[in-house]
């Protein structure tokens, strides 16, 4: 190992300071010593997550913080992005013994068969690694309502408004957290002209309630024919979910759920630590939870 390479790795490790490195590389591991979350069998709503080798630890923090502060035991389905090993799956199954873990290879076979009548959908599913959030989540959904959850959303208190909307039988909209800005691969004016409905601005697909019937393959096949829609690798998944939700009916969660880039939890029930502020997930989010006794409470 050259001196230059060694210095580069040191700079990368401590890029965001010693505190970030400490919580990311040492404290974050402590979640693995916490007790499993059992009896997640409530099909009022089903949580679906897509995870990878690099996101695994973060996901466990996300799920345990949700179950702890919500007091709910919604059923759970974890989708492998193709990078999980058997050891990773065993870890997830230990911590969430009633969950379903969807093997990527098995899912491929099911989805190829399901999407065969929809060539645009099938091509998108085969070429975009985030596309299972669009197709697989609903294909494996065993409830009418889906809690869409990314592996970088930490909870700090009960998400009361989100739960209220999930559990109200008369609430028939999709609802998600508000992004810092609209991030789509199609222009809303094109959608209005060609499809005759308005795209919801600032739709973020990291957290929210999605109704099963809103993910309509006929709609998506049409949407994928829009000019320029096959674009930025993560924006297209968010774009398709926005289009489905906008056609179906959609609202945004209150301001205290919205994506922010500045520091500070500010009394919010949860926070989505998107890529540019991922380091704050450790130095702010996990630190806040640990200092407020979260790990101890998990083992009570």
N, C-alpha and C positions, 0 to 999 in steps of 0.2 A: 504494500500500500504506500503510495507516494505521499510526501508531506502535503502537497497541494490538495490531494483527494481527502486526506484526513482533516485538513482545515475546512474544506468545503462541507464535510459532514458535520463538523462542529458548528459551523455557522447555520446550517439548516436546522440542526437540533435545537439550538438556542435562539433562533430567529426572533421569536416572540417573547424572549425572556426566560429566566430561571423558573419563575412561578408556573408558567405555561408548561414547560418541560417536566416539572415535578408532578403536576396533576395529570398530564397526559401519559407519562411513562411510568409513574409509580402508583399514584392514588387510583387512577382509572382501573387498574387491575383488581383492586379490592372488591369490586362488584362481584367477582367470581366466587368470593367466599360467602355471599349472601344466600339466604334460603330461597328455594324455588317458589315460583308463583303457581299455585295449584288451583284446580277447579275452574279453569277458564273455559266455561261451557255455555255462557249466556249468549244466545243467538239473537238477542235484541239487535245487536250489531256485531259485525266481525271485523277485527283489525287485520289488515293486510300490509305486509312490509316486504320490500325487496332488499336483500343484503348481500354483502361480499366479505371476503377475508378481511379487508382493511376496515370495514364498517362494523364488524361483529361486536366488539366491545362497546362501541357507542350505542348500538342497537339495544344491547342489554340494559344500559343506563336509561335509554328512552322508554323502553317497555316497562321497566320496573318503576320508573318515576310516574308513568301514566297510571299503572294499576294501583300504586300506593296512594296517590293524591286523589284519584277519581273515586276510589272505593268500588269500582266496577270490576266485573270478571268477564268481560266480553271475550268471546272465542277468538283464537289467534291463528293466523296462517302466515308462515314465513316462506318466502320464495328465494331460492338459491339463484344467484346470478351466473352460476357456472364455476365459481372459484372456491366454493366451500369444500373442505375435506370432510371425511367421516368424523374426524375429531371435532371439527367445528359443529357439525350437526349433532354430535353427542352432547356437546356443551349446551347448545340451544335446547335440546330435548330435556336435559337435566334441569335447566332453569325454568322451562315452560313445558312441563311434562304432558299437558293436555293439548299442546299445539300441533298443528299439521305443518310439516316441513316438506316443501315441494321441490323435488330433485329437478334440476334444469333439464337433464336429458329426457326424463319421463314427460316433463311439461312440453318439450319440443314436439314429441310424437302426438300428444293430445292437440296442441295448438295447430300443427300442420293440418290435421284432419278437420278441425273445427273451422279454420280459415280458408280452406281450399276453395269454397265458392266466392271468396273475397280476395282477388289477386293483389290488390293494392295493400290491403291489411296484412296479407301473408308476407309480402315483400318487406313491409315496414317491420313486422314482427321478427323477421330473419336478419335484418340489417341494423337494428337499433337496440342496444343493450338495456335501455330503459323502457322499451315497449311493453314488457310484462305488466307494468303499472297500468297500462291501458287495457290489455287483453287478458292476461293470465289472472289478474286480481278478480275480475268478474267471472271468468270461466270456472274458477275454483271457489267462488263465493257461496256460502251456505246460509246466507241471510239476505233479506231484502235491502239491508243497509250496510254500507262498508265504511269503516273508518280508515281513511287514507293517511298514512303516517310514514314520514321519512326517518332515517336513522340519525338525524341531527336536530331533533325537536325534544328538548327537555321540559319537564313539567315541574312546577314549584308549588302549586296549590291546586285545589280542585278547579278544573276548567268548566265552570258552572254553565255558561251559556252554550258551549259546545255540547255538553251532555244533555241540556234541555232540548236542544234541537234534534239530537240523535234519538231521544226517547219519546218525543212527542209524536203520536200517531198521525196527527193532523199537519205536521210539518213536512211539506212535500217538495222542498227545494234542495238542491245541492248547496253546500256552503263550505268555503275554504278560507284560509288566512289571506290577508291582503299583502301583495308583494310591494317592493319599494317602487316599482314601475312595471308597466306591461312589458312582457318578454315573450313575444310570439314569433312564429316563422311566416305568418301571413299578415297582411294589412287589414285592419278592421273594416276599412272602406270596401275592400274587395269582398269580404264576407257579407257585408250589407247589400252590395250590388248583386252578388251571385246567389246568395242563400236567403236573403231577406230576413235576417235577424241580426241583432247587435251583439258583438263579443263583449263579455264582461271585462272591463279594464282591471289590471293588477291582480289577476287570478294567479295564486301560487299553489302548486300541487303537492306541497310538503305536508299539509295537515288539513283535513276536512272530512265532511260527510258526503258520501256519494251514494245515490240511490241506484240500485242494480239496473233498473229499467232505463236509466239515462245513458248507459253505455250501449248504444245501438249499432250493430255492425253495418247495417245498411247506411246509416248516417256517416259512419267513419269512412266507409268505402267512398262515399261522395266527397267528404272533406279532403281525403288524401289526393283528390284530383285537382285541388286548388293550386294555382300557379305559385311556385316557390315554397310550398309547404314543407318539402323535404329539405330541411336546412339544419341549423345548429342542433347537435345531437341531443341536448336536454330540453331545448326550447320546443322541439316538435312534440314530445310527449305532453308537455304542459299545454301546448297549443291544441292538441286533439282533445284533451280533457276539458279545456275551456270551451271549445266548440260544442262538445256534447252537453256540457252543463248550461251553456247559454241558450241552446235550443230547447233544452228540457225545462229550465228554470233555475236560477242561481242567485245566491246572496253571498255577501262577505261576512266573515265573523267580525265582532267589534274591534275597535282600534287596539285594545290591549293584547290582541293576538297577532298583530301585523308584523311583518318582517322589518327589522330595523338594523342599521349598520353601526350605530353608535354603541358605546358601552352602557351597561346598566340594565338590570332586570326591571326596575321601576314598578314593582308590584304586579307584574303580568303573571297570569296563571301558567304560561309556558313561553318558550322562546325558540324560534327556528334559527339555528346557527348555520346559515348558508355558507358556502365555500369561502368567501372572502373574509368572514369572521369566524371560521371554524376554530381558530385558536382560542376564542372567547368561550367556547363550549367547555374547555378545560379550566382556564384560569378564572372564569367567572361562573359558569353554570355548575360544573361539577364541584368546584370550590364552595359555592353557595350551599349546595345540597349537603356536602360533607360537614361544613361548619355548623349547619343547622340540624345535625344528628340523623340525617337520612339513612346512612348505612346501619346505624344502631337500630333504628326503627324497623328496618327490613327484617331484622333477626329477632324481633320481639314475638 
